[in-house]
Amino acid sequence: MQPASRLRRNLRVPLLLPWLLLLTTFCVAGLTFHALRGQRAEIEQARLSSRVHLSSLLASRVDHALQTALREPLLLLRQTRGSDLTQARLADALATHPYVDEVLVLDREMRPVRSQPALLGGYQQRLIGWVTERLQAETTAETQSLSPMRTFVEAVEGAPAVFALLPIRAIEDGGGEASTADGGWILTQSNFGRLRSEIVMPVVRQFEREHGIAVRLLDPASAADVGQSGVPLSPLVPGWMLSVDTASVGGESSALTTWPIFAAAGGVLLAVILISAIIAWDVRREYALVDLRNRFVANVSHELRTPLSLIRMYAETLYLNRIRDADREHEYLRMILLEAERLSHMIGNVLDFSRLRQGLPVYSLGQTRLDSTVRAVFEQYRPEWQSRGARLRLNMDENVQPVAHDPDAVRQIVLNLVDNAVKHGGTDSDIEVRLRSGDGWVHLTVSDSGAGISDSAQRQLRRSMQQGRMAEDARGSGLGLALVAQISKVHRANFRFERRQRQTGIEATVSFPAMQEAA
């Protein structure tokens, strides 16, 4: 237990290193994600600022376009002499600017001089009174304005209309009935729906193409939903707002910016987890292998100690002449010989197994009479096996097909299989060694009538340097069946180790390929 405990203490630090590395990676990943969240917030703020900036830039362009569109017909009429300001001239102004619905020329006293189209008396008076009140309300503010044009929006027949008013120096009517030599006004009424479609939307579409964005134009009822990202469309049309679509500004660029960072962080985290898992698995595997070797050395040491102790005890007794009976002396010598052979057998197992695992040539397949080899081994070791309480029986077919084999290797196979049957079968176990041929194969089978072993013990017995769960008195280095499997590979034979069908006990079979006899 001391070497295992010392090994466990030595491996404790290598086992903790992958977990510390994994914990450090999670901490770094957490800090990275926290920094990315902060960066994402900054990106969102930059996107909001960009939306406001673009919206303001577009609103400035729209306001300029509206100012120009409303000023053009007024300036055109203002530059016309009063005598030339006829109904036909007003009609030409309407035709040139299709968004203008009406033009009204007023004298200084706000009396109508001309209108196109001709207004009905009641509506004309309401309109004049309406403009007069607006001018009086805005006199103080407009006297400080750099632009002489005044605009306002009112609903006409349920639809918004934009009114533009520009003072003129002098207007004379053609008949001389109403002179405006002291000045007057030109008033236009424009259809906001046509202004939006013919003036505002072309500017918006061009702006969208230039910047690759989407713009929303919101009426006063919907303008409350845009929040801080919207700006007023123009002072000429109060209540209307412009807003750049949130998904269109910086969305793709921010995704392109953050995606590689998240992908790299995830890749590093995954790589560290995999590396940590591999290191942990490799360290645990190394620990299991070292522990397995330690237990193997302990088992081998125990197995070597037993025959050596017996040999020493019998030899010491004979050396001190404590035995006077010749028969007992002969029995002691026989036991010394048997234990020495057992010791040689175990050492040979270890050496042969090591050479076979290294791929070194160990056996020479020069013999062909497999039945003679098996019979010789069986007869040689029958007394020893019987002395351990086993009942043995040899059953061989006549005219067994020839098999290329090494006698020493077959001897190892028979010894290990029978020895395994004696250990697991217990006392009073019937052990049968069979040799039969058929279908191009020669099958060497060793079976016992003991209690048998479990499936897990079968798998464990196949592993080199590993013992399965055996009977209480079963001991061994764990190399027996592993060595049989290696020798079988050298002979191109198949090795099976399983429980007997419908009977108690276990059955081990080595199937050798038979040699083809010459015709």
Secondary structure, DSSP 8 states (H G I E B T S, - for coil): -HHHHHHHHHHHHHHHHHHHHHHHHHHHHHHHHHHHHHHHHHHHHHHHHHHHHHHHHHHHHHHHHHHHHHHHHHHHHHTS-GGG--HHHHHHHHHHSTTEEEEEEEETTS-EEEEES---HHHHHHHHHHHHHHHHHHHHHHHT-S---EEEEEEETTEEEEEEEEEES-EE-TTSSSEETT-EEEEEEEEHHHHIIIIIHHHHHHHHHHHT--EEEE-TTTGGGSGGGEEES-TTSTT-EEEE-GGGSSHHHHHHHHHHHHHHHHHHHHHHHHHHHHHHHHHHHHHHHHHHHHHHHHHHHHHHHHHHHHHHHHHHHHHTT----HHHHHHHHHHHHHHHHHHHHHHHHHHHHHHHHTT-------B--HHHHHHHHHHHHHHHHHHTT-EEEEEE-SS-----B-HHHHHHHHHHHHHHHHHHH-TT-EEEEEEEEETTEEEEEEEE-S----HHHHHHHHSTT------TT----S-HHHHHHHHHHHTT-EEEEEE-TTSSSEEEEEEEE------
